[in-house]
Amino acid sequence: MAATAFAQAPMRVKPAGPYANAAEMAIKQAMEALGDRRKAVERDTEVLRRLRSADVALTDPMQPETAVQKAYEEVDKAKSLMPEPSVMQGIIKAERELEGARRSPASADFARLRAILHEQALVPASRVAARDSLRMEEETVAWLRVQELISAHVRALAEIAGESLRATQDEK
């Protein structure tokens, strides 16, 4: 009677092996790291957008006061995002130049202001954004390789399980 009850009881599934647990933990850690990286990429992209907006504002020398004020505000917003130190240094230099231009916008040298903004802030911010993009591409390729390895591992597990089940059925 006990043998019949044992045969009818559902089989208990063992928890996943240590390798599957380790892989799951690694993926969870990677997802957390991706969230942090995404925030940094979004910040760097926003800084670049603000600096480009400041540059666009400086293309209107017909309304110098408005142009300089708008550029200053955009640079200040970029600064408040706390970019990387190399970008921050350039932003501070551009901000100082724009502060000087705000005192007498009519006599501001817009070409010089734009050149400083480009050289000191926009170029470093563009480099950081490009570096972020390249890292994300490299990460994508690496995860595609991981996905291929996982797929091969799952196929191997399925084949082994299938062979084992066929062997048990042959015995019956």
C-alpha positions in Angstrom: 0.0 0.0 0.0 2.8 2.4 0.8 4.5 1.6 -2.5 1.3 2.5 -4.3 0.9 5.8 -2.4 4.5 6.6 -3.1 4.1 5.9 -6.8 1.1 8.2 -7.0 2.6 11.1 -5.1 3.9 13.9 -7.3 7.6 14.0 -7.7 9.3 16.9 -5.9 11.4 19.1 -8.1 14.8 19.8 -6.8 15.9 23.4 -6.7 18.1 24.5 -9.5 21.7 23.6 -9.4 24.4 25.8 -8.1 25.5 26.9 -11.6 22.0 28.1 -12.5 21.8 30.0 -9.2 25.1 31.6 -9.8 24.1 32.6 -13.3 20.8 34.0 -12.0 22.7 36.1 -9.4 25.2 37.3 -12.0 22.3 38.4 -14.3 20.6 40.2 -11.4 23.8 42.1 -10.6 24.3 43.0 -14.2 20.7 44.4 -14.4 21.4 46.5 -11.3 24.7 47.8 -12.8 22.8 48.5 -16.1 20.4 50.7 -14.2 23.2 52.7 -12.7 24.9 52.9 -16.1 21.7 54.0 -17.8 21.3 56.9 -15.3 24.8 58.0 -16.1 24.2 57.8 -19.8 21.0 59.8 -19.5 22.7 62.4 -17.4 25.6 62.7 -20.0 23.1 62.9 -22.8 21.1 65.6 -21.1 24.3 67.6 -20.4 25.2 67.4 -24.1 21.7 68.5 -25.1 21.8 71.5 -22.7 25.2 72.6 -24.1 24.0 72.3 -27.6 21.0 74.4 -26.7 23.3 77.0 -25.3 25.3 77.0 -28.5 22.1 77.5 -30.5 21.2 80.4 -28.3 24.5 82.1 -29.1 23.7 82.0 -32.9 21.3 85.0 -32.5 23.5 88.1 -32.0 20.5 90.3 -33.1 19.1 90.0 -29.5 22.4 89.8 -27.5 20.9 90.1 -24.1 18.3 87.3 -24.7 20.9 85.1 -26.4 23.5 85.4 -23.7 20.9 84.9 -20.9 19.5 81.8 -22.6 23.0 80.4 -23.1 23.9 81.1 -19.5 20.7 79.4 -18.2 21.4 76.3 -20.4 25.0 76.1 -19.2 23.9 76.5 -15.6 21.4 73.7 -16.0 24.1 71.4 -17.5 26.3 72.3 -14.6 23.6 71.4 -12.1 23.4 67.8 -13.5 26.9 67.2 -12.1 28.7 65.8 -15.1 32.1 64.1 -15.1 35.0 66.3 -13.9 36.5 66.9 -17.4 33.1 68.1 -18.6 32.5 70.1 -15.5 35.7 72.0 -15.9 34.7 73.1 -19.4 31.3 74.1 -18.3 32.7 76.2 -15.5 35.0 78.0 -18.0 32.1 78.6 -20.4 29.9 79.8 -17.5 32.5 82.4 -16.5 32.8 83.7 -20.0 29.0 83.9 -20.3 28.9 85.8 -16.9 31.2 88.4 -18.3 29.1 88.7 -21.4 26.0 89.1 -19.4 27.4 92.3 -18.0 27.6 93.9 -21.4 25.8 91.7 -23.9 25.8 94.3 -26.7 29.6 94.2 -26.8 29.8 90.4 -26.4 32.0 88.5 -29.0 29.6 85.7 -29.9 32.1 83.9 -32.1 34.5 83.8 -29.2 31.8 82.7 -26.7 30.8 79.9 -29.1 34.4 78.8 -29.6 35.0 78.6 -25.8 31.7 76.7 -25.4 32.7 74.3 -28.1 36.3 73.7 -27.1 35.8 73.7 -23.3 32.4 72.1 -22.8 30.8 70.6 -26.0 33.8 68.6 -27.2 34.4 66.9 -23.8 30.7 66.3 -23.4 30.5 64.8 -26.9 33.5 62.5 -26.1 31.8 61.3 -22.9 28.5 60.6 -24.7 30.4 58.7 -27.5 32.4 56.8 -24.9 29.1 55.8 -23.2 27.6 54.6 -26.5 30.7 52.5 -27.3 30.6 50.9 -23.9 26.9 50.1 -24.3 27.6 48.6 -27.7 30.4 46.5 -26.3 28.2 45.4 -23.4 25.5 44.4 -25.9 27.9 42.2 -27.9 29.2 40.6 -24.7 25.6 39.8 -23.6 24.9 38.3 -27.1 27.8 36.0 -26.5 26.5 35.1 -23.1 23.1 34.4 -24.6 24.7 32.1 -27.2 26.5 30.2 -24.4 23.3 29.9 -22.3 21.4 28.6 -25.4 24.1 26.0 -26.0 24.0 25.0 -22.3 20.2 24.7 -22.3 20.4 22.5 -25.5 23.0 20.3 -23.9 20.8 20.0 -20.7 17.8 19.1 -22.8 19.7 16.5 -24.8 21.0 14.9 -21.6 17.5 14.9 -20.0 16.0 13.5 -23.2 18.5 10.7 -23.4 18.0 9.9 -19.7 14.2 9.8 -20.1 14.5 7.6 -23.2 16.8 5.2 -21.2 14.2 5.0 -18.4 11.4 4.3 -20.9 13.4 1.5 -22.6 13.7 -0.3 -19.2 9.9 -0.4 -18.7 
